[in-house]
Amino acid sequence: MIKFYNTLTRKKEVFKPLNPKEVGVYSCGPTVYWYQTIGNLKAYVFSDLLKRTLLFNGYKVKHVINVTDVGHLTSDADEGEDKMEKAAKEEGKTAQEIADYYFNFFKEDLKKLNIIEPNVWCKATDHIKEQIELIKKLEKRGYTYKTSDGIYFDTSKFKDYGKLAKLDIKGLKAGKRIDIGEKKSKTDFALWKFSEEKGKRQQEWDSPWGLGFPGWHIECSAMSMKYLGEHFDIHTGGVDHIPVHHTNEIAQSQAATNKKFVNYWLHENFLTTKGEKVSKSKGGLYTVSGLEEKGYGAMVYRYFLLTGHYRKLIDFSLEILDNAKNSYQRLKNIVSQIADDKKLNQVYIKEFEKTINDDLNTPEAIQVLWKLIRDEKATGKIQTIKKMDKVLGLDLLKKEELSIPKEIQKLVHEREEARRNKDWKKSDEIRNKIKELGYLVEDASDGARVKKA
């Protein structure tokens, strides 16, 4: 039995899939105009954990992630420049080149973080036809109206608008969330935006309403329903998606189909630093590559995230990451020394299952893992760790391939010579020198072993 906290109902619910054998999951994906930061990537570690937990419980999973490569404006209020067009202008490239470069970089980061790729990657620019068809349905049902800059969704006609976010529609101030302009209501949003001038944008398409491009929200509804059906199991994203993007998705999807859109809405919370959300506008952000340059592997960052719960704010600093690095390396070292007796410890597996199935409680699941490792009487450790790690995705049994610099290799050889000659003083001096260079030497019956300090 799995329980998830459903944002729609604000409570934990027993998970009951529409299909008893396969679960449909849609995750809001990246806008590929820049590198994805470690704050952005937190969402994909979360959706990967969700998928792995469903697989652990015997479900097949059809996972879809969209790629926003058009239509995401610099403001959620349907104003400002298109992020893709702006990046293309700044870098002197085509929007397609920008999208391809940053999407490929993003996929490399996912690989480093041991994130399983979705069954379907779907790009907004490849699904313009589906988005236009969905807007036509909404138009036919009387949910749209036209302004000088686009086609808008009339939220006043959708009875439960704002239910997901528990929005106080009447209490919303125009200037706070949206400049109302020609809109009928503060919460109305663009389905299709008109091009200001033909040829000014790189990305524009003909439509029944004129030359233009789709709004940001319509892509997720069109693509999720294409690949998962009009009614599916789980939709994931960040808590920042709740008040606008996901609220708008629900409105336009259910207005078009007259069906419930999604059963379970799961949202991960922010990565913070000193209590404030880590964001591009505040600067000081890291990418996975940036962390690697500072000596923190991607698996260290994944371990750090899993020590916190996905629904809680997780505070980040390099000092905190140091603790995670030490803990992860200690975990790997201990696991590498455990002999495999080919058994499975059902007691610990059940305890692990209970924690991970309780709304993906990774902090407690990791405690169960450490408890198993420290239990001197426990049998079946390796096979049990292997099964747990299929959910955690920490590569605990993967042997590290360490490239030893020639300088270190030479010093190790000199130290071996000193030990053969029983020159213990010289041997200790060389060991200390090796340590200063960032490596450790361990003596074993079959020779010296070298690892990173």
C-alpha positions in Angstrom: 0.0 0.0 0.0 1.5 3.3 -1.1 0.4 6.7 0.3 1.0 10.0 -1.4 0.2 13.5 -0.2 -2.2 14.9 -2.8 -2.0 18.7 -3.2 -5.5 18.7 -4.5 -7.0 17.3 -1.3 -4.2 18.5 1.1 -3.9 15.1 2.7 -2.2 11.7 2.3 -4.2 9.2 0.3 -3.8 5.6 -0.5 -2.7 5.3 -4.1 -5.2 3.6 -6.4 -4.1 3.7 -10.1 -6.6 3.8 -12.9 -4.9 0.7 -14.4 -3.9 -1.9 -11.8 -0.8 -2.8 -13.8 0.5 0.5 -15.2 0.8 4.0 -13.8 0.7 7.2 -16.0 3.0 10.0 -14.7 3.5 13.4 -16.2 6.3 15.7 -14.9 6.7 19.4 -15.8 10.0 19.6 -17.6 12.6 22.2 -18.3 12.5 25.4 -20.2 15.6 24.9 -22.3 17.0 28.5 -22.5 19.8 28.1 -20.0 21.6 25.5 -17.8 19.4 23.7 -15.3 20.6 24.6 -11.8 20.8 22.2 -8.8 17.5 23.8 -7.6 15.9 23.0 -10.9 17.3 19.5 -10.9 15.8 18.7 -7.5 12.4 18.3 -9.2 13.8 15.5 -11.4 15.5 13.6 -8.5 12.0 13.7 -6.9 10.1 12.4 -10.0 12.8 9.7 -10.4 12.3 8.6 -6.8 8.6 8.5 -7.4 9.1 6.3 -10.5 11.5 4.0 -8.8 9.1 3.6 -5.9 6.3 2.6 -8.2 8.6 0.1 -10.0 9.7 -1.2 -6.6 6.0 -1.9 -5.9 5.6 -3.9 -9.1 3.9 -1.3 -11.3 4.9 -0.6 -14.9 5.3 3.2 -15.3 4.7 5.3 -18.4 6.5 8.5 -17.6 6.2 11.7 -19.8 8.3 14.8 -19.4 7.7 17.9 -21.6 10.4 20.2 -22.9 9.4 23.8 -23.1 11.1 25.3 -26.2 8.6 28.1 -27.0 6.0 30.2 -25.2 7.4 30.5 -21.7 7.4 34.3 -21.2 9.5 36.0 -18.5 6.3 36.7 -16.5 3.6 34.2 -15.5 1.2 37.1 -16.3 1.5 36.5 -20.1 3.9 39.4 -20.4 7.5 40.0 -21.2 9.8 38.3 -23.7 9.7 34.7 -24.7 12.7 33.1 -22.8 13.8 31.1 -25.9 13.7 34.2 -28.2 15.5 36.3 -25.6 18.3 33.7 -25.2 18.7 33.2 -29.0 19.1 37.0 -29.4 21.6 37.3 -26.5 23.8 34.3 -27.8 23.5 35.1 -31.5 22.0 31.7 -32.3 18.7 30.3 -33.5 16.1 29.3 -31.0 16.5 25.7 -32.2 20.2 25.8 -31.5 19.6 27.2 -28.0 17.0 24.5 -27.3 19.1 21.6 -28.6 22.3 22.7 -26.7 20.6 23.2 -23.3 18.4 20.1 -23.6 21.4 17.9 -24.3 23.3 19.5 -21.4 20.2 18.8 -19.2 20.1 15.2 -20.2 23.8 14.8 -19.3 23.0 16.1 -15.8 20.2 13.6 -15.5 22.7 10.8 -16.4 25.2 12.0 -13.8 22.4 12.0 -11.2 21.4 8.5 -12.1 17.9 9.6 -13.2 16.0 7.2 -15.4 14.9 8.9 -18.6 11.2 9.1 -19.2 9.4 6.9 -21.7 8.5 10.0 -23.7 10.3 13.4 -24.1 7.8 15.7 -25.8 8.8 19.2 -27.1 6.3 22.0 -27.3 7.4 22.9 -30.9 6.7 19.3 -32.0 3.1 19.5 -30.8 1.7 22.8 -32.2 -1.0 21.0 -34.0 -2.2 19.3 -30.7 -2.2 22.6 -28.9 -4.2 24.4 -31.6 -6.8 21.5 -31.6 -7.2 21.8 -27.8 -7.7 25.6 -28.1 -10.4 25.0 -30.8 -12.2 22.6 -28.4 -12.2 25.3 -25.7 -13.4 27.9 -28.2 -16.2 25.6 -29.3 -17.3 25.1 -25.6 -17.3 28.9 -25.1 -14.3 29.2 -22.7 -12.2 31.6 -24.9 -12.2 35.3 -26.0 -10.0 37.4 -28.1 -8.0 40.5 -27.2 -5.5 42.5 -29.3 -2.6 40.3 -28.3 -4.1 36.8 -28.2 -6.8 34.3 -27.4 -7.5 34.0 -23.6 -9.2 31.4 -21.3 -12.1 32.9 -19.4 -11.6 31.6 -15.9 -14.9 33.0 -14.7 -16.7 30.3 -16.7 -14.8 27.5 -15.0 -16.5 26.7 -11.7 -13.6 25.2 -9.7 -10.8 27.5 -10.9 -8.2 27.9 -8.2 -9.2 24.8 -6.2 -5.7 23.3 -6.4 -4.1 26.4 -5.0 -7.0 27.4 -2.8 -6.9 30.8 -4.5 -8.9 33.7 -3.1 -10.0 34.9 -6.5 -11.8 38.0 -5.3 -8.9 38.9 -3.0 -6.3 38.8 -5.8 -5.0 42.3 -6.6 -4.4 42.9 -10.3 -1.0 44.5 -9.8 0.2 41.7 -7.5 -0.3 38.7 -9.8 -1.3 40.2 -13.2 -1.8 43.5 -15.0 -5.4 43.0 -16.2 -5.2 45.0 -19.4 -7.8 43.8 -21.8 -8.5 40.7 -19.8 -12.0 40.1 -18.4 -10.6 38.7 -15.1 -7.3 39.0 -13.2 -6.8 35.2 -13.5 -7.5 34.8 -17.2 -4.5 33.4 -19.2 -3.2 33.2 -22.7 -3.9 30.2 -24.9 -2.4 31.7 -28.0 -0.4 34.8 -28.4 -0.3 36.9 -31.6 3.0 37.8 -33.3 3.5 41.6 -33.0 5.0 41.7 -36.4 5.5 39.0 -39.0 9.0 37.7 -39.1 10.1 39.4 -35.9 10.0 36.2 -33.9 12.0 33.1 -34.9 9.2 30.8 -33.7 5.7 31.5 -35.0 2.9 29.5 -36.6 -0.3 30.0 -38.6 -3.5 29.3 -36.6 -7.2 29.9 -37.0 -6.8 33.1 -35.0 -3.7 34.5 -36.7 0.1 34.2 -36.8 1.5 33.5 -33.4 2.7 31.0 -30.8 1.1 28.9 -28.0 0.9 30.1 -24.4 3.0 28.2 -21.8 0.2 26.4 -20.0 -1.6 24.8 -23.0 1.5 22.7 -24.0 1.3 20.6 -20.8 -2.4 19.8 -21.2 -2.1 19.0 -24.9 0.9 16.7 -24.5 0.0 15.0 -21.3 -3.4 14.0 -22.7 -1.9 12.9 -26.0 0.5 10.4 -24.3 -1.4 9.5 -21.1 -5.1 10.1 -22.0 -7.6 12.7 -20.9 -7.6 11.3 -17.3 -4.4 9.9 -15.8 -2.8 9.1 -12.4 -0.1 11.4 -11.3 1.2 14.9 -12.2 4.4 16.2 -10.6 6.1 19.6 -10.4 7.4 22.2 -8.0 5.3 24.1 -5.5 5.8 27.2 -7.6 3.6 25.6 -10.3 0.6 25.3 -8.0 -0.9 28.8 -8.1 -0.6 29.5 -11.8 0.7 26.8 -14.2 -1.0 23.7 -12.7 -4.1 25.6 -11.8 -4.4 26.7 -15.4 -3.7 23.2 -16.7 -6.6 21.8 -14.7 -9.0 24.5 -15.9 -8.2 24.2 -19.6 -8.0 20.4 -19.6 -11.3 19.8 -17.7 -13.1 22.5 -19.6 -12.1 20.8 -22.9 -12.9 17.2 -21.9 -15.5 17.6 -19.1 -13.5 14.9 -17.2 -11.3 14.9 -14.2 -7.8 15.6 -15.4 -5.4 14.1 -12.8 -6.0 12.0 -9.7 -2.9 12.8 -7.7 -0.9 16.1 -7.8 2.5 15.7 -6.2 4.7 18.8 -5.6 8.3 19.1 -4.4 9.4 22.1 -2.3 12.2 24.6 -2.9 15.9 24.3 -2.4 16.9 27.2 -0.1 20.1 28.9 1.1 20.0 30.7 4.4 16.2 30.2 4.3 15.6 31.9 0.9 14.7 30.1 -2.3 17.7 29.4 -4.6 16.8 31.1 -7.8 18.6 32.4 -10.9 17.6 36.0 -10.2 19.4 36.0 -6.9 22.7 34.7 -8.4 25.1 32.3 -6.7 23.6 29.2 -8.2 25.4 26.0 -8.9 25.1 23.5 -11.8 26.0 19.8 -11.3 29.2 20.6 -13.3 29.9 23.5 -10.9 29.6 21.2 -7.9 31.9 18.6 -9.6 34.5 21.2 -10.1 34.4 21.9 -6.3 34.9 18.2 -5.6 31.2 17.1 -5.0 30.1 14.3 -7.3 26.5 14.2 -8.6 25.8 11.2 -6.3 26.8 13.3 -3.3 24.1 15.9 -4.3 21.5 13.1 -4.8 22.3 11.7 -1.4 22.0 15.1 0.1 18.6 15.6 -1.4 17.3 12.2 -0.2 18.3 13.0 3.4 15.5 15.6 3.3 11.8 15.0 2.5 10.6 16.1 -1.0 7.8 18.2 0.5 10.0 20.1 3.0 12.3 23.1 2.3 15.9 21.8 2.0 18.6 24.2 3.0 21.7 24.1 0.9 25.3 25.2 1.5 28.7 23.8 0.6 29.3 23.2 4.4 26.1 21.1 4.5 27.1 19.3 1.3 30.5 18.5 3.0 28.6 16.5 5.6 26.6 14.7 2.9 29.9 13.9 1.1 31.5 12.4 4.1 28.4 10.4 5.0 28.0 9.1 1.4 31.6 8.1 1.1 31.6 6.3 4.4 28.4 4.5 3.3 30.1 3.4 0.0 33.3 2.3 1.8 31.4 0.2 4.3 29.3 -1.4 1.6 32.4 -2.2 -0.4 33.7 -4.3 2.5 30.6 -6.4 3.1 30.7 -10.0 1.8 27.7 -11.2 -0.3 25.9 -14.2 1.2 23.4 -14.2 -1.7 20.5 -13.9 0.7 17.7 -11.2 1.1 16.8 -9.8 4.5 13.0 -9.7 4.5 12.8 -7.9 7.8 14.8 -4.9 6.6 13.1 -5.0 3.2 9.7 -4.7 4.8 10.8 -1.9 7.1 12.3 0.0 4.1 9.1 -0.6 2.0 7.0 0.8 4.9 9.0 4.0 5.0 9.4 4.6 1.3 5.7 3.9 0.6 4.7 6.5 3.2 4.8 9.4 0.9 8.4 8.7 -0.3 9.9 9.2 3.2 13.6 9.0 2.2 15.1 10.4 5.4 13.6 7.4 7.3 14.4 5.0 4.4 18.1 6.0 4.6 18.0 5.5 8.4 16.7 1.9 7.7 19.7 1.4 5.3 22.2 2.6 7.9 20.5 0.4 10.6 21.0 -2.6 8.3 24.6 -1.8 7.7 25.4 -1.4 11.4 23.5 -4.5 12.4 26.3 -7.1 13.1 23.8 -10.0 13.3 22.0 -9.2 10.0 22.3 -11.5 7.1 21.7 -10.8 3.4 23.1 -7.3 3.5 24.4 -7.0 0.0 21.3 -8.3 -1.8 19.1 -6.2 0.5 21.2 -3.0 -0.1 20.9 -3.8 -3.8 17.1 -3.9 -3.7 16.9 -0.7 -1.6 19.3 1.1 -4.0 16.9 0.4 -6.9 14.7 3.0 -5.2 17.4 5.3 -3.8 19.5 5.2 -7.0 22.8 6.0 -5.2 25.0 3.5 -7.0 26.0 2.0 -3.6 27.4 -1.2 -5.2 29.1 0.5 -8.1 32.9 0.3 -7.9 34.5 3.6 -8.5 37.0 3.8 -11.4 39.8 6.0 -9.9 42.3 7.5 -12.3 45.5 7.8 -10.3 47.8 10.6 -11.5 51.3 9.5 -12.5 52.9 11.6 -9.7 50.9 9.7 -7.1 51.7 6.3 -8.8 55.4 7.2 -8.6 55.1 8.1 -4.9 53.2 4.8 -4.1 56.0 2.9 -5.9 58.7 4.7 -3.9 56.8 4.0 -0.7 56.6 0.3 -1.5 60.3 0.3 -2.1 60.9 2.0 1.3 58.6 -0.6 3.0 60.5 -3.5 1.4 63.7 -2.0 2.8 62.0 -1.5 6.2 62.6 2.2 6.0 59.5 3.0 8.0 60.3 6.7 8.5 60.6 7.3 4.7 57.4 5.2 4.2 55.5 7.5 6.6 56.9 10.6 5.0 55.7 9.5 1.5 52.3 8.5 2.9 51.9 12.0 4.3 53.0 13.6 1.1 50.4 11.5 -0.8 47.7 12.6 1.6 48.6 16.3 1.1 48.0 15.7 -2.6 44.5 14.5 -1.9 44.9 10.7 -1.8 45.0 7.9 0.8 47.1 4.8 0.8 45.8 1.6 2.5 48.1 -1.4 2.9 46.6 -4.8 2.1 48.0 -8.3 1.8 47.9 -8.0 -2.0 49.6 -4.6 -2.1 48.8 -0.9 -1.6 45.4 0.5 -2.4 44.9 4.1 -3.3 41.7 6.2 -3.0 40.7 9.8 -3.0 41.0 11.5 0.4 
